[in-house]
Amino acid sequence: MSGWKEKIQKKYGPHHHCVICGRAVPEEKKYCSQECRDSAITYEKKQKKRSKIQMYFLIGIMAVMFIFMFLLS
Ligand SMILES: [Zn+2]
C-alpha cells in the first residue's frame, strides 16, 4: 500500500500542481491553462487591492491614535 506517490511521480515525471485547480502540470508551467492563468491574475489583483485597503486602514487608525495622544497630552 506504500509508495503510490512515488509511482505517480515515476509516471508523470517531475511536476507540480496548478495553483488554481490543482491539476498536475509540467514543472516549467505554473498553471494548466489560460483560464487558470487569468483567474490567478484576477485573484492577485484582488489580493493587492485588499492589502492596500488594509494598509490605509492601519494608517488611518494610527493617525487617529496619534491625534488622540496629542490631544490628551
Ligand atoms: Zn488549472
N, CA, C, O and the ligand as a Tripos MOL2 file, in Angstrom:
@<TRIPOS>MOLECULE
protein
  293   291    74     0     0
PROTEIN
NO_CHARGES

@<TRIPOS>ATOM
      1 N           0.8300   -1.2180    0.0000 N.3       1 MET1
      2 CA          0.0000    0.0000    0.0000 C.3       1 MET1
      3 C           0.8550    1.2550    0.0000 C.2       1 MET1
      4 O           0.3350    2.3630   -0.1310 O.2       1 MET1
      5 N           2.1870    1.0850    0.1490 N.am      2 SER2
      6 CA          3.0200    2.2860    0.2290 C.3       2 SER2
      7 C           3.6030    2.6380   -1.1300 C.2       2 SER2
      8 O           3.6920    1.7960   -2.0240 O.2       2 SER2
      9 N           3.9880    3.8660   -1.2640 N.am      3 GLY3
     10 CA          4.7220    4.2940   -2.4540 C.3       3 GLY3
     11 C           3.8590    4.6780   -3.6360 C.2       3 GLY3
     12 O           4.3590    4.7450   -4.7590 O.2       3 GLY3
     13 N           2.5810    4.9300   -3.4200 N.am      4 TRP4
     14 CA          1.7630    5.3420   -4.5620 C.3       4 TRP4
     15 C           2.1720    6.7090   -5.0800 C.2       4 TRP4
     16 O           2.0380    7.0230   -6.2630 O.2       4 TRP4
     17 N           2.6770    7.5100   -4.1500 N.am      5 LYS5
     18 CA          3.1580    8.8280   -4.5800 C.3       5 LYS5
     19 C           4.3680    8.6860   -5.4940 C.2       5 LYS5
     20 O           4.5070    9.3870   -6.4960 O.2       5 LYS5
     21 N           5.2360    7.7580   -5.1140 N.am      6 GLU6
     22 CA          6.4100    7.5000   -5.9460 C.3       6 GLU6
     23 C           6.0040    7.0270   -7.3260 C.2       6 GLU6
     24 O           6.5410    7.4650   -8.3430 O.2       6 GLU6
     25 N           5.0500    6.1310   -7.3320 N.am      7 LYS7
     26 CA          4.5670    5.6060   -8.6010 C.3       7 LYS7
     27 C           4.0490    6.7280   -9.4940 C.2       7 LYS7
     28 O           4.3540    6.7910  -10.6850 O.2       7 LYS7
     29 N           3.2720    7.5940   -8.8990 N.am      8 ILE8
     30 CA          2.7280    8.7160   -9.6660 C.3       8 ILE8
     31 C           3.8590    9.5810  -10.1890 C.2       8 ILE8
     32 O           3.8260   10.0360  -11.3320 O.2       8 ILE8
     33 N           4.8640    9.8070   -9.3480 N.am      9 GLN9
     34 CA          5.9680   10.6490   -9.7750 C.3       9 GLN9
     35 C           6.7450   10.0110  -10.9140 C.2       9 GLN9
     36 O           7.2070   10.6970  -11.8270 O.2       9 GLN9
     37 N           6.8850    8.6880  -10.8520 N.am     10 LYS10
     38 CA          7.5730    7.9950  -11.9310 C.3      10 LYS10
     39 C           6.7780    8.1130  -13.2230 C.2      10 LYS10
     40 O           7.3370    8.2970  -14.3040 O.2      10 LYS10
     41 N           5.4810    8.0040  -13.0880 N.am     11 LYS11
     42 CA          4.6310    8.0250  -14.2700 C.3      11 LYS11
     43 C           4.6150    9.3940  -14.9370 C.2      11 LYS11
     44 O           4.7080    9.4990  -16.1600 O.2      11 LYS11
     45 N           4.4980   10.4340  -14.1310 N.am     12 TYR12
     46 CA          4.3230   11.7650  -14.7080 C.3      12 TYR12
     47 C           5.6110   12.5860  -14.7390 C.2      12 TYR12
     48 O           5.6450   13.6720  -15.3170 O.2      12 TYR12
     49 N           6.6590   12.0710  -14.1210 N.am     13 GLY13
     50 CA          7.9000   12.8240  -14.0970 C.3      13 GLY13
     51 C           7.7990   13.9850  -13.1190 C.2      13 GLY13
     52 O           6.8140   14.1200  -12.3930 O.2      13 GLY13
     53 N           8.8350   14.8230  -13.1120 N.am     14 PRO14
     54 CA          8.7930   15.9570  -12.1930 C.3      14 PRO14
     55 C           7.6720   16.9060  -12.5890 C.2      14 PRO14
     56 O           7.5770   17.3400  -13.7370 O.2      14 PRO14
     57 N           6.8510   17.2060  -11.6440 N.am     15 HIS15
     58 CA          5.7440   18.1230  -11.9430 C.3      15 HIS15
     59 C           5.2810   18.7610  -10.6480 C.2      15 HIS15
     60 O           5.6320   18.3190   -9.5550 O.2      15 HIS15
     61 N           4.4950   19.7980  -10.7930 N.am     16 HIS16
     62 CA          3.7690   20.2770   -9.6190 C.3      16 HIS16
     63 C           2.3280   20.5100  -10.0370 C.2      16 HIS16
     64 O           1.9080   20.0910  -11.1160 O.2      16 HIS16
     65 N           1.5820   21.1750   -9.1840 N.am     17 HIS17
     66 CA          0.1610   21.2660   -9.4470 C.3      17 HIS17
     67 C          -0.2650   22.6940   -9.7460 C.2      17 HIS17
     68 O           0.2730   23.6680   -9.2190 O.2      17 HIS17
     69 N          -1.2390   22.7620  -10.6000 N.am     18 CYS18
     70 CA         -1.8080   24.0590  -10.9580 C.3      18 CYS18
     71 C          -2.2350   24.7870   -9.6940 C.2      18 CYS18
     72 O          -2.9170   24.2200   -8.8400 O.2      18 CYS18
     73 N          -1.8310   26.0450   -9.5800 N.am     19 VAL19
     74 CA         -2.1020   26.8060   -8.3630 C.3      19 VAL19
     75 C          -3.6010   27.0080   -8.1750 C.2      19 VAL19
     76 O          -4.0770   27.1540   -7.0490 O.2      19 VAL19
     77 N          -4.3360   27.0160   -9.2690 N.am     20 ILE20
     78 CA         -5.7620   27.3310   -9.2110 C.3      20 ILE20
     79 C          -6.6110   26.0830   -9.0280 C.2      20 ILE20
     80 O          -7.3990   26.0020   -8.0860 O.2      20 ILE20
     81 N          -6.4600   25.1090   -9.9200 N.am     21 CYS21
     82 CA         -7.3770   23.9730   -9.8700 C.3      21 CYS21
     83 C          -6.7310   22.7090   -9.3280 C.2      21 CYS21
     84 O          -7.4300   21.7350   -9.0510 O.2      21 CYS21
     85 N          -5.3970   22.7010   -9.1670 N.am     22 GLY22
     86 CA         -4.7320   21.5730   -8.5570 C.3      22 GLY22
     87 C          -4.4010   20.4280   -9.5000 C.2      22 GLY22
     88 O          -3.9050   19.3900   -9.0620 O.2      22 GLY22
     89 N          -4.6680   20.6040  -10.7910 N.am     23 ARG23
     90 CA         -4.2910   19.5630  -11.7420 C.3      23 ARG23
     91 C          -2.7810   19.5240  -11.8990 C.2      23 ARG23
     92 O          -2.1060   20.5420  -11.7490 O.2      23 ARG23
     93 N          -2.2570   18.3490  -12.1990 N.am     24 ALA24
     94 CA         -0.8240   18.2200  -12.4020 C.3      24 ALA24
     95 C          -0.4090   18.9470  -13.6770 C.2      24 ALA24
     96 O          -1.0220   18.7860  -14.7320 O.2      24 ALA24
     97 N           0.6360   19.7410  -13.5570 N.am     25 VAL25
     98 CA          1.1590   20.4630  -14.7150 C.3      25 VAL25
     99 C           2.6600   20.2330  -14.8100 C.2      25 VAL25
    100 O           3.2940   19.9280  -13.7990 O.2      25 VAL25
    101 N           3.2440   20.3710  -15.9900 N.am     26 PRO26
    102 CA          4.6970   20.2430  -16.1190 C.3      26 PRO26
    103 C           5.4230   21.2470  -15.2370 C.2      26 PRO26
    104 O           4.8920   22.3070  -14.9060 O.2      26 PRO26
    105 N           6.6360   20.8940  -14.8670 N.am     27 GLU27
    106 CA          7.3580   21.6770  -13.8810 C.3      27 GLU27
    107 C           7.5810   23.1270  -14.3110 C.2      27 GLU27
    108 O           7.5900   24.0400  -13.4860 O.2      27 GLU27
    109 N           7.7600   23.3170  -15.6140 N.am     28 GLU28
    110 CA          8.0700   24.6790  -16.0660 C.3      28 GLU28
    111 C           6.8260   25.5650  -16.1530 C.2      28 GLU28
    112 O           6.9160   26.7780  -16.3410 O.2      28 GLU28
    113 N           5.6590   24.9210  -16.0100 N.am     29 LYS29
    114 CA          4.4260   25.7000  -16.0840 C.3      29 LYS29
    115 C           3.8350   25.9040  -14.7030 C.2      29 LYS29
    116 O           3.9530   25.0500  -13.8240 O.2      29 LYS29
    117 N           3.2000   27.0450  -14.5310 N.am     30 LYS30
    118 CA          2.6050   27.3400  -13.2330 C.3      30 LYS30
    119 C           1.1150   27.0230  -13.2450 C.2      30 LYS30
    120 O           0.5490   26.6380  -12.2220 O.2      30 LYS30
    121 N           0.4890   27.1810  -14.3860 N.am     31 TYR31
    122 CA         -0.9520   26.9450  -14.4930 C.3      31 TYR31
    123 C          -1.2270   25.9630  -15.6280 C.2      31 TYR31
    124 O          -0.4420   25.8490  -16.5690 O.2      31 TYR31
    125 N          -2.3460   25.2610  -15.5270 N.am     32 CYS32
    126 CA         -2.6340   24.2380  -16.5270 C.3      32 CYS32
    127 C          -3.2330   24.8360  -17.7910 C.2      32 CYS32
    128 O          -3.1290   24.2420  -18.8640 O.2      32 CYS32
    129 N          -3.8460   25.9820  -17.6820 N.am     33 SER33
    130 CA         -4.4930   26.5630  -18.8560 C.3      33 SER33
    131 C          -4.5250   28.0770  -18.7780 C.2      33 SER33
    132 O          -4.2250   28.6760  -17.7460 O.2      33 SER33
    133 N          -4.8960   28.6750  -19.8950 N.am     34 GLN34
    134 CA         -5.0180   30.1340  -19.9440 C.3      34 GLN34
    135 C          -6.0690   30.6100  -18.9460 C.2      34 GLN34
    136 O          -5.9380   31.6580  -18.3140 O.2      34 GLN34
    137 N          -7.1210   29.7930  -18.8310 N.am     35 GLU35
    138 CA         -8.2090   30.1330  -17.9160 C.3      35 GLU35
    139 C          -7.6930   30.2860  -16.4860 C.2      35 GLU35
    140 O          -8.0050   31.2540  -15.7920 O.2      35 GLU35
    141 N          -6.8960   29.3050  -16.0690 N.am     36 CYS36
    142 CA         -6.3610   29.3350  -14.7120 C.3      36 CYS36
    143 C          -5.3950   30.4940  -14.5430 C.2      36 CYS36
    144 O          -5.3460   31.1210  -13.4840 O.2      36 CYS36
    145 N          -4.6220   30.7790  -15.5950 N.am     37 ARG37
    146 CA         -3.6950   31.9020  -15.5180 C.3      37 ARG37
    147 C          -4.4710   33.2010  -15.3180 C.2      37 ARG37
    148 O          -4.1000   34.0500  -14.5080 O.2      37 ARG37
    149 N          -5.5630   33.3310  -16.0800 N.am     38 ASP38
    150 CA         -6.3940   34.5350  -15.9680 C.3      38 ASP38
    151 C          -6.9770   34.6820  -14.5760 C.2      38 ASP38
    152 O          -6.9460   35.7670  -13.9960 O.2      38 ASP38
    153 N          -7.5080   33.5940  -14.0380 N.am     39 SER39
    154 CA         -8.1180   33.7080  -12.7100 C.3      39 SER39
    155 C          -7.0550   33.9560  -11.6520 C.2      39 SER39
    156 O          -7.3250   34.5910  -10.6320 O.2      39 SER39
    157 N          -5.8450   33.4550  -11.8910 N.am     40 ALA40
    158 CA         -4.7610   33.7290  -10.9540 C.3      40 ALA40
    159 C          -4.4230   35.2090  -10.9540 C.2      40 ALA40
    160 O          -4.1860   35.7990   -9.9000 O.2      40 ALA40
    161 N          -4.4000   35.8030  -12.1280 N.am     41 ILE41
    162 CA         -4.0890   37.2350  -12.2380 C.3      41 ILE41
    163 C          -5.1860   38.0510  -11.5650 C.2      41 ILE41
    164 O          -4.9030   39.0070  -10.8430 O.2      41 ILE41
    165 N          -6.4370   37.6710  -11.8030 N.am     42 THR42
    166 CA         -7.5610   38.3720  -11.1740 C.3      42 THR42
    167 C          -7.4620   38.2670   -9.6560 C.2      42 THR42
    168 O          -7.6640   39.2460   -8.9370 O.2      42 THR42
    169 N          -7.1490   37.0730   -9.1860 N.am     43 TYR43
    170 CA         -7.0350   36.8320   -7.7470 C.3      43 TYR43
    171 C          -5.9280   37.6940   -7.1500 C.2      43 TYR43
    172 O          -6.1010   38.3050   -6.0960 O.2      43 TYR43
    173 N          -4.7850   37.7360   -7.8420 N.am     44 GLU44
    174 CA         -3.6530   38.5110   -7.3520 C.3      44 GLU44
    175 C          -4.0150   39.9910   -7.2560 C.2      44 GLU44
    176 O          -3.6650   40.6740   -6.2940 O.2      44 GLU44
    177 N          -4.7200   40.4650   -8.2730 N.am     45 LYS45
    178 CA         -5.1260   41.8740   -8.2770 C.3      45 LYS45
    179 C          -6.0340   42.1660   -7.0940 C.2      45 LYS45
    180 O          -5.8990   43.1870   -6.4210 O.2      45 LYS45
    181 N          -6.9660   41.2440   -6.8530 N.am     46 LYS46
    182 CA         -7.8790   41.4110   -5.7260 C.3      46 LYS46
    183 C          -7.1070   41.4590   -4.4180 C.2      46 LYS46
    184 O          -7.3630   42.3010   -3.5570 O.2      46 LYS46
    185 N          -6.1400   40.5250   -4.2820 N.am     47 GLN47
    186 CA         -5.3440   40.4650   -3.0630 C.3      47 GLN47
    187 C          -4.5810   41.7610   -2.8590 C.2      47 GLN47
    188 O          -4.5110   42.2800   -1.7450 O.2      47 GLN47
    189 N          -4.0090   42.2830   -3.9390 N.am     48 LYS48
    190 CA         -3.2370   43.5160   -3.8510 C.3      48 LYS48
    191 C          -4.1220   44.6600   -3.4110 C.2      48 LYS48
    192 O          -3.7380   45.4800   -2.5770 O.2      48 LYS48
    193 N          -5.3210   44.7040   -3.9880 N.am     49 LYS49
    194 CA         -6.2680   45.7590   -3.6490 C.3      49 LYS49
    195 C          -6.6210   45.6630   -2.1650 C.2      49 LYS49
    196 O          -6.6780   46.6660   -1.4540 O.2      49 LYS49
    197 N          -6.8590   44.4180   -1.7160 N.am     50 ARG50
    198 CA         -7.2430   44.2030   -0.3280 C.3      50 ARG50
    199 C          -6.1270   44.6270    0.6200 C.2      50 ARG50
    200 O          -6.3850   45.2700    1.6380 O.2      50 ARG50
    201 N          -4.8860   44.2670    0.2880 N.am     51 SER51
    202 CA         -3.7890   44.6100    1.1870 C.3      51 SER51
    203 C          -3.5680   46.1130    1.2050 C.2      51 SER51
    204 O          -3.1400   46.6710    2.2160 O.2      51 SER51
    205 N          -3.8600   46.7700    0.0860 N.am     52 LYS52
    206 CA         -3.7550   48.2250    0.0390 C.3      52 LYS52
    207 C          -4.7810   48.8450    0.9800 C.2      52 LYS52
    208 O          -4.4700   49.7630    1.7390 O.2      52 LYS52
    209 N          -6.0080   48.3330    0.9190 N.am     53 ILE53
    210 CA         -7.0780   48.8410    1.7850 C.3      53 ILE53
    211 C          -6.7020   48.6330    3.2470 C.2      53 ILE53
    212 O          -6.8950   49.5200    4.0790 O.2      53 ILE53
    213 N          -6.1640   47.4520    3.5510 N.am     54 GLN54
    214 CA         -5.7450   47.1630    4.9230 C.3      54 GLN54
    215 C          -4.6590   48.1330    5.3920 C.2      54 GLN54
    216 O          -4.6510   48.5820    6.5380 O.2      54 GLN54
    217 N          -3.7510   48.4390    4.4750 N.am     55 MET55
    218 CA         -2.6750   49.3510    4.8150 C.3      55 MET55
    219 C          -3.2250   50.7380    5.1310 C.2      55 MET55
    220 O          -2.8340   51.3640    6.1160 O.2      55 MET55
    221 N          -4.1340   51.2080    4.2840 N.am     56 TYR56
    222 CA         -4.7390   52.5200    4.5230 C.3      56 TYR56
    223 C          -5.5080   52.5280    5.8380 C.2      56 TYR56
    224 O          -5.4840   53.5070    6.5840 O.2      56 TYR56
    225 N          -6.1850   51.4290    6.1040 N.am     57 PHE57
    226 CA         -6.9510   51.2900    7.3330 C.3      57 PHE57
    227 C          -6.0290   51.4180    8.5480 C.2      57 PHE57
    228 O          -6.3310   52.1450    9.4950 O.2      57 PHE57
    229 N          -4.9050   50.7050    8.5080 N.am     58 LEU58
    230 CA         -3.9470   50.7490    9.6130 C.3      58 LEU58
    231 C          -3.3810   52.1510    9.7880 C.2      58 LEU58
    232 O          -3.2490   52.6460   10.9070 O.2      58 LEU58
    233 N          -3.0470   52.7840    8.6650 N.am     59 ILE59
    234 CA         -2.5130   54.1480    8.7320 C.3      59 ILE59
    235 C          -3.5490   55.0790    9.3450 C.2      59 ILE59
    236 O          -3.2250   55.9590   10.1420 O.2      59 ILE59
    237 N          -4.8130   54.8620    8.9520 N.am     60 GLY60
    238 CA         -5.9020   55.6770    9.4940 C.3      60 GLY60
    239 C          -6.0130   55.5230   11.0010 C.2      60 GLY60
    240 O          -6.1280   56.5130   11.7230 O.2      60 GLY60
    241 N          -5.9800   54.2890   11.4740 N.am     61 ILE61
    242 CA         -6.0690   54.0240   12.9190 C.3      61 ILE61
    243 C          -4.9000   54.6730   13.6530 C.2      61 ILE61
    244 O          -5.0660   55.2910   14.7050 O.2      61 ILE61
    245 N          -3.7100   54.5140   13.0670 N.am     62 MET62
    246 CA         -2.5230   55.0940   13.6890 C.3      62 MET62
    247 C          -2.6340   56.6120   13.7600 C.2      62 MET62
    248 O          -2.2520   57.2250   14.7570 O.2      62 MET62
    249 N          -3.1600   57.2110   12.6950 N.am     63 ALA63
    250 CA         -3.3210   58.6630   12.6690 C.3      63 ALA63
    251 C          -4.2950   59.1080   13.7490 C.2      63 ALA63
    252 O          -4.0490   60.0880   14.4510 O.2      63 ALA63
    253 N          -5.4070   58.3800   13.8790 N.am     64 VAL64
    254 CA         -6.4130   58.7240   14.8960 C.3      64 VAL64
    255 C          -5.8050   58.6080   16.2910 C.2      64 VAL64
    256 O          -5.9920   59.4830   17.1370 O.2      64 VAL64
    257 N          -5.0750   57.5150   16.5200 N.am     65 MET65
    258 CA         -4.4410   57.3150   17.8190 C.3      65 MET65
    259 C          -3.4350   58.4130   18.1140 C.2      65 MET65
    260 O          -3.3190   58.8950   19.2410 O.2      65 MET65
    261 N          -2.7210   58.7890   17.0820 N.am     66 PHE66
    262 CA         -1.7090   59.8390   17.2300 C.3      66 PHE66
    263 C          -2.3770   61.1550   17.6140 C.2      66 PHE66
    264 O          -1.9030   61.8830   18.4860 O.2      66 PHE66
    265 N          -3.4840   61.4390   16.9420 N.am     67 ILE67
    266 CA         -4.2120   62.6790   17.2380 C.3      67 ILE67
    267 C          -4.7420   62.6570   18.6710 C.2      67 ILE67
    268 O          -4.6670   63.6540   19.3880 O.2      67 ILE67
    269 N          -5.2810   61.4960   19.0780 N.am     68 PHE68
    270 CA         -5.7960   61.3670   20.4380 C.3      68 PHE68
    271 C          -4.6850   61.5910   21.4680 C.2      68 PHE68
    272 O          -4.8590   62.3080   22.4530 O.2      68 PHE68
    273 N          -3.5320   60.9500   21.2050 N.am     69 MET69
    274 CA         -2.4030   61.1010   22.1250 C.3      69 MET69
    275 C          -1.9780   62.5570   22.2070 C.2      69 MET69
    276 O          -1.6150   63.0570   23.2720 O.2      69 MET69
    277 N          -2.0310   63.2190   21.0760 N.am     70 PHE70
    278 CA         -1.6270   64.6190   21.0020 C.3      70 PHE70
    279 C          -2.6080   65.4890   21.7860 C.2      70 PHE70
    280 O          -2.2180   66.4140   22.4990 O.2      70 PHE70
    281 N          -3.9070   65.1610   21.6310 N.am     71 LEU71
    282 CA         -4.9400   65.9390   22.2920 C.3      71 LEU71
    283 C          -4.9300   65.7180   23.8010 C.2      71 LEU71
    284 O          -5.2020   66.6400   24.5700 O.2      71 LEU71
    285 N          -4.6110   64.4690   24.2280 N.am     72 LEU72
    286 CA         -4.6840   64.1290   25.6370 C.3      72 LEU72
    287 C          -3.4500   64.6070   26.4080 C.2      72 LEU72
    288 O          -3.5140   64.7880   27.6240 O.2      72 LEU72
    289 N          -2.3660   64.8050   25.7330 N.am     73 SER73
    290 CA         -1.1500   65.1600   26.4470 C.3      73 SER73
    291 C          -1.0820   66.6580   26.7680 C.2      73 SER73
    292 O          -0.1120   67.1170   27.3710 O.2      73 SER73
    293 ZN         -5.6550   24.8220  -13.5430 Zn       74 ZN74
@<TRIPOS>BOND
     1     1     2 1
     2     2     3 1
     3     3     4 2
     4     3     5 am
     5     5     6 1
     6     6     7 1
     7     7     8 2
     8     7     9 am
     9     9    10 1
    10    10    11 1
    11    11    12 2
    12    11    13 am
    13    13    14 1
    14    14    15 1
    15    15    16 2
    16    15    17 am
    17    17    18 1
    18    18    19 1
    19    19    20 2
    20    19    21 am
    21    21    22 1
    22    22    23 1
    23    23    24 2
    24    23    25 am
    25    25    26 1
    26    26    27 1
    27    27    28 2
    28    27    29 am
    29    29    30 1
    30    30    31 1
    31    31    32 2
    32    31    33 am
    33    33    34 1
    34    34    35 1
    35    35    36 2
    36    35    37 am
    37    37    38 1
    38    38    39 1
    39    39    40 2
    40    39    41 am
    41    41    42 1
    42    42    43 1
    43    43    44 2
    44    43    45 am
    45    45    46 1
    46    46    47 1
    47    47    48 2
    48    47    49 am
    49    49    50 1
    50    50    51 1
    51    51    52 2
    52    51    53 am
    53    53    54 1
    54    54    55 1
    55    55    56 2
    56    55    57 am
    57    57    58 1
    58    58    59 1
    59    59    60 2
    60    59    61 am
    61    61    62 1
    62    62    63 1
    63    63    64 2
    64    63    65 am
    65    65    66 1
    66    66    67 1
    67    67    68 2
    68    67    69 am
    69    69    70 1
    70    70    71 1
    71    71    72 2
    72    71    73 am
    73    73    74 1
    74    74    75 1
    75    75    76 2
    76    75    77 am
    77    77    78 1
    78    78    79 1
    79    79    80 2
    80    79    81 am
    81    81    82 1
    82    82    83 1
    83    83    84 2
    84    83    85 am
    85    85    86 1
    86    86    87 1
    87    87    88 2
    88    87    89 am
    89    89    90 1
    90    90    91 1
    91    91    92 2
    92    91    93 am
    93    93    94 1
    94    94    95 1
    95    95    96 2
    96    95    97 am
    97    97    98 1
    98    98    99 1
    99    99   100 2
   100    99   101 am
   101   101   102 1
   102   102   103 1
   103   103   104 2
   104   103   105 am
   105   105   106 1
   106   106   107 1
   107   107   108 2
   108   107   109 am
   109   109   110 1
   110   110   111 1
   111   111   112 2
   112   111   113 am
   113   113   114 1
   114   114   115 1
   115   115   116 2
   116   115   117 am
   117   117   118 1
   118   118   119 1
   119   119   120 2
   120   119   121 am
   121   121   122 1
   122   122   123 1
   123   123   124 2
   124   123   125 am
   125   125   126 1
   126   126   127 1
   127   127   128 2
   128   127   129 am
   129   129   130 1
   130   130   131 1
   131   131   132 2
   132   131   133 am
   133   133   134 1
   134   134   135 1
   135   135   136 2
   136   135   137 am
   137   137   138 1
   138   138   139 1
   139   139   140 2
   140   139   141 am
   141   141   142 1
   142   142   143 1
   143   143   144 2
   144   143   145 am
   145   145   146 1
   146   146   147 1
   147   147   148 2
   148   147   149 am
   149   149   150 1
   150   150   151 1
   151   151   152 2
   152   151   153 am
   153   153   154 1
   154   154   155 1
   155   155   156 2
   156   155   157 am
   157   157   158 1
   158   158   159 1
   159   159   160 2
   160   159   161 am
   161   161   162 1
   162   162   163 1
   163   163   164 2
   164   163   165 am
   165   165   166 1
   166   166   167 1
   167   167   168 2
   168   167   169 am
   169   169   170 1
   170   170   171 1
   171   171   172 2
   172   171   173 am
   173   173   174 1
   174   174   175 1
   175   175   176 2
   176   175   177 am
   177   177   178 1
   178   178   179 1
   179   179   180 2
   180   179   181 am
   181   181   182 1
   182   182   183 1
   183   183   184 2
   184   183   185 am
   185   185   186 1
   186   186   187 1
   187   187   188 2
   188   187   189 am
   189   189   190 1
   190   190   191 1
   191   191   192 2
   192   191   193 am
   193   193   194 1
   194   194   195 1
   195   195   196 2
   196   195   197 am
   197   197   198 1
   198   198   199 1
   199   199   200 2
   200   199   201 am
   201   201   202 1
   202   202   203 1
   203   203   204 2
   204   203   205 am
   205   205   206 1
   206   206   207 1
   207   207   208 2
   208   207   209 am
   209   209   210 1
   210   210   211 1
   211   211   212 2
   212   211   213 am
   213   213   214 1
   214   214   215 1
   215   215   216 2
   216   215   217 am
   217   217   218 1
   218   218   219 1
   219   219   220 2
   220   219   221 am
   221   221   222 1
   222   222   223 1
   223   223   224 2
   224   223   225 am
   225   225   226 1
   226   226   227 1
   227   227   228 2
   228   227   229 am
   229   229   230 1
   230   230   231 1
   231   231   232 2
   232   231   233 am
   233   233   234 1
   234   234   235 1
   235   235   236 2
   236   235   237 am
   237   237   238 1
   238   238   239 1
   239   239   240 2
   240   239   241 am
   241   241   242 1
   242   242   243 1
   243   243   244 2
   244   243   245 am
   245   245   246 1
   246   246   247 1
   247   247   248 2
   248   247   249 am
   249   249   250 1
   250   250   251 1
   251   251   252 2
   252   251   253 am
   253   253   254 1
   254   254   255 1
   255   255   256 2
   256   255   257 am
   257   257   258 1
   258   258   259 1
   259   259   260 2
   260   259   261 am
   261   261   262 1
   262   262   263 1
   263   263   264 2
   264   263   265 am
   265   265   266 1
   266   266   267 1
   267   267   268 2
   268   267   269 am
   269   269   270 1
   270   270   271 1
   271   271   272 2
   272   271   273 am
   273   273   274 1
   274   274   275 1
   275   275   276 2
   276   275   277 am
   277   277   278 1
   278   278   279 1
   279   279   280 2
   280   279   281 am
   281   281   282 1
   282   282   283 1
   283   283   284 2
   284   283   285 am
   285   285   286 1
   286   286   287 1
   287   287   288 2
   288   287   289 am
   289   289   290 1
   290   290   291 1
   291   291   292 2
@<TRIPOS>SUBSTRUCTURE
     1 MET1         2 RESIDUE 1 A MET
     2 SER2         6 RESIDUE 1 A SER
     3 GLY3        10 RESIDUE 1 A GLY
     4 TRP4        14 RESIDUE 1 A TRP
     5 LYS5        18 RESIDUE 1 A LYS
     6 GLU6        22 RESIDUE 1 A GLU
     7 LYS7        26 RESIDUE 1 A LYS
     8 ILE8        30 RESIDUE 1 A ILE
     9 GLN9        34 RESIDUE 1 A GLN
    10 LYS10       38 RESIDUE 1 A LYS
    11 LYS11       42 RESIDUE 1 A LYS
    12 TYR12       46 RESIDUE 1 A TYR
    13 GLY13       50 RESIDUE 1 A GLY
    14 PRO14       54 RESIDUE 1 A PRO
    15 HIS15       58 RESIDUE 1 A HIS
    16 HIS16       62 RESIDUE 1 A HIS
    17 HIS17       66 RESIDUE 1 A HIS
    18 CYS18       70 RESIDUE 1 A CYS
    19 VAL19       74 RESIDUE 1 A VAL
    20 ILE20       78 RESIDUE 1 A ILE
    21 CYS21       82 RESIDUE 1 A CYS
    22 GLY22       86 RESIDUE 1 A GLY
    23 ARG23       90 RESIDUE 1 A ARG
    24 ALA24       94 RESIDUE 1 A ALA
    25 VAL25       98 RESIDUE 1 A VAL
    26 PRO26      102 RESIDUE 1 A PRO
    27 GLU27      106 RESIDUE 1 A GLU
    28 GLU28      110 RESIDUE 1 A GLU
    29 LYS29      114 RESIDUE 1 A LYS
    30 LYS30      118 RESIDUE 1 A LYS
    31 TYR31      122 RESIDUE 1 A TYR
    32 CYS32      126 RESIDUE 1 A CYS
    33 SER33      130 RESIDUE 1 A SER
    34 GLN34      134 RESIDUE 1 A GLN
    35 GLU35      138 RESIDUE 1 A GLU
    36 CYS36      142 RESIDUE 1 A CYS
    37 ARG37      146 RESIDUE 1 A ARG
    38 ASP38      150 RESIDUE 1 A ASP
    39 SER39      154 RESIDUE 1 A SER
    40 ALA40      158 RESIDUE 1 A ALA
    41 ILE41      162 RESIDUE 1 A ILE
    42 THR42      166 RESIDUE 1 A THR
    43 TYR43      170 RESIDUE 1 A TYR
    44 GLU44      174 RESIDUE 1 A GLU
    45 LYS45      178 RESIDUE 1 A LYS
    46 LYS46      182 RESIDUE 1 A LYS
    47 GLN47      186 RESIDUE 1 A GLN
    48 LYS48      190 RESIDUE 1 A LYS
    49 LYS49      194 RESIDUE 1 A LYS
    50 ARG50      198 RESIDUE 1 A ARG
    51 SER51      202 RESIDUE 1 A SER
    52 LYS52      206 RESIDUE 1 A LYS
    53 ILE53      210 RESIDUE 1 A ILE
    54 GLN54      214 RESIDUE 1 A GLN
    55 MET55      218 RESIDUE 1 A MET
    56 TYR56      222 RESIDUE 1 A TYR
    57 PHE57      226 RESIDUE 1 A PHE
    58 LEU58      230 RESIDUE 1 A LEU
    59 ILE59      234 RESIDUE 1 A ILE
    60 GLY60      238 RESIDUE 1 A GLY
    61 ILE61      242 RESIDUE 1 A ILE
    62 MET62      246 RESIDUE 1 A MET
    63 ALA63      250 RESIDUE 1 A ALA
    64 VAL64      254 RESIDUE 1 A VAL
    65 MET65      258 RESIDUE 1 A MET
    66 PHE66      262 RESIDUE 1 A PHE
    67 ILE67      266 RESIDUE 1 A ILE
    68 PHE68      270 RESIDUE 1 A PHE
    69 MET69      274 RESIDUE 1 A MET
    70 PHE70      278 RESIDUE 1 A PHE
    71 LEU71      282 RESIDUE 1 A LEU
    72 LEU72      286 RESIDUE 1 A LEU
    73 SER73      290 RESIDUE 1 A SER
    74 ZN74       293 GROUP 0 **** ****
